[in-house]
Amino acid sequence: MGFFTKKESEPNKNDSISTAAWQSIASGDISRVLDNTLDDNSGFVHPEGPMALGQSAWAIERQSQQLELEDVHRREYMGCCSKLLEWMIKTLHVIDVFLGLTLIIYGSLLQTQFEHPARAAVLFCLLFGSILLTSSAVGIFSYASPSCSRWGLLVSGFVAPYLSVIYVTMIIALVGDSSGFFMYLEDHHDVMYFGEDVVENLESSMPLVYGTLGILAGLEFAR
């Protein structure tokens, strides 16, 4: 009877996945299964296996997609920073225009309304106010006129470091010789539209003055 019965052939271990492999699949360790099944004696080398020579096309493509995704996130981050910086620069132009107009008007009043004006204050207000107004006006004109967007912003950008140096110099001068500044205010308070108690009021608010000048210096330097 054994002659007519067909003997079943033993399964080839290379044609099926072992029990350990199925257990690895059930546990989620698919990479070990691929390494064991593909890095065998069949001549096929798994692209991610230990026997792979160099990077496969699939690995290179995956790395390229990852770098592209990182570049997209970086461009989005830089775009947000650029928009914030642009908004800050536009705001600074507007502030400088109003500050320049204020200094020019104040200096003109000091010059024309008093017989013996405070010459130093008049000169500083008119000169510094004109620089602020001119540099900021050409910058705003550049934003409003796309055809002149380059030269106006270049002028504004070149003037900004000098304005920052002026603010820093003012801070140093006030810290080093605040008594001389207070004495000048006492001697000319009547021709500068200040009251007699201007020195007492200003002494208590000097930290605010230093902070304002420092912020303006930083903004001008960033522009």
SVG drawing of the C-alpha trace seen along z (x, -y; Angstrom):
<svg xmlns="http://www.w3.org/2000/svg" viewBox="-2 -139 33 141">
<polyline fill="none" stroke="black" stroke-width="0.4" points="0.0,0.0 2.9,-2.3 3.6,-2.0 0.3,-3.8 0.5,-6.4 2.2,-9.7 4.8,-10.9 4.5,-14.5 7.7,-16.5 9.2,-18.4 8.7,-22.2 11.7,-24.2 12.8,-26.5 13.5,-29.2 10.0,-29.0 8.1,-29.9 8.5,-32.2 9.4,-30.6 7.3,-30.6 9.7,-33.1 9.2,-35.4 5.4,-35.2 5.8,-36.0 7.9,-39.0 5.2,-40.2 2.6,-39.8 4.7,-41.8 5.3,-44.6 9.0,-44.0 8.7,-43.9 12.2,-45.1 13.8,-42.0 11.5,-39.8 12.6,-41.6 16.2,-41.3 15.9,-37.6 13.8,-36.8 15.5,-39.1 19.2,-38.9 19.5,-35.2 21.4,-33.0 19.1,-33.8 21.3,-36.6 18.8,-39.3 20.1,-42.1 17.5,-44.1 18.1,-47.9 18.0,-48.6 19.7,-45.5 23.3,-45.2 24.6,-43.7 23.5,-46.6 26.3,-48.3 25.8,-52.1 22.5,-53.9 19.7,-52.5 17.5,-54.6 14.6,-54.2 16.8,-55.4 18.0,-58.4 14.5,-59.3 13.3,-59.1 16.2,-61.3 15.5,-63.8 11.8,-64.0 12.8,-64.5 15.2,-67.3 12.5,-68.9 10.0,-68.7 12.6,-70.3 13.2,-73.0 9.5,-73.8 9.3,-74.2 12.4,-76.4 10.9,-78.6 7.7,-79.0 9.7,-80.0 11.8,-82.5 8.6,-83.8 7.1,-84.6 10.3,-86.3 10.5,-88.3 6.9,-89.5 7.5,-90.5 10.7,-92.3 9.0,-94.1 6.1,-95.2 8.6,-96.5 10.5,-98.5 7.4,-100.0 6.3,-101.0 9.7,-102.5 9.5,-104.6 6.2,-106.0 7.5,-106.7 10.6,-108.5 8.4,-110.7 6.3,-111.9 9.4,-112.3 11.2,-114.3 8.2,-116.5 7.9,-117.1 11.5,-118.1 11.4,-120.4 8.3,-122.2 9.6,-122.5 13.0,-123.8 11.3,-126.3 9.2,-127.6 12.2,-128.0 14.0,-129.9 11.1,-132.2 9.2,-132.8 12.0,-134.0 14.4,-136.9 17.3,-134.9 16.6,-131.3 18.5,-128.3 20.8,-127.9 22.0,-124.4 18.5,-123.0 17.4,-124.7 20.3,-123.4 19.9,-119.8 16.1,-119.8 16.3,-121.1 19.3,-119.0 18.3,-115.7 14.6,-116.2 15.5,-116.8 17.6,-113.6 14.8,-111.6 12.1,-113.1 14.1,-112.8 15.3,-109.2 11.9,-107.9 10.0,-109.8 12.0,-108.2 11.5,-104.8 7.7,-105.3 7.8,-106.6 9.6,-103.4 6.9,-101.2 4.2,-103.2 5.9,-103.2 7.1,-99.8 9.2,-101.3 11.3,-103.1 11.3,-100.4 15.1,-99.9 16.8,-103.2 14.5,-104.6 15.0,-101.6 18.8,-101.7 18.9,-105.4 16.9,-104.6 19.0,-101.5 22.3,-103.4 21.2,-106.3 19.8,-104.0 23.2,-102.9 24.2,-106.6 20.9,-107.3 21.6,-104.4 25.0,-105.8 23.4,-109.2 21.0,-107.5 23.8,-105.6 25.9,-108.8 23.0,-110.6 22.8,-107.8 26.5,-107.9 26.5,-111.7 23.5,-111.8 25.0,-109.1 28.5,-110.7 27.4,-114.4 23.8,-114.5 24.5,-117.5 25.5,-119.6 22.3,-118.7 20.2,-119.6 22.1,-122.9 21.3,-123.7 17.6,-123.0 17.6,-125.3 19.3,-128.1 17.0,-127.9 13.7,-126.5 11.9,-129.7 12.8,-129.8 12.1,-126.0 8.5,-126.0 9.5,-124.2 8.4,-125.0 10.7,-125.8 10.4,-122.3 11.5,-120.6 14.8,-119.3 13.0,-117.7 10.5,-116.0 13.1,-114.8 15.5,-113.4 12.9,-110.9 12.1,-109.8 15.7,-109.4 15.4,-105.5 12.5,-105.9 14.5,-108.3 17.4,-105.8 15.1,-102.9 13.4,-104.9 16.7,-105.9 18.0,-102.3 14.9,-100.9 15.1,-103.5 18.8,-102.7 18.1,-99.0 15.3,-99.5 17.4,-101.8 20.2,-99.2 17.8,-96.5 16.5,-98.6"/>
</svg>
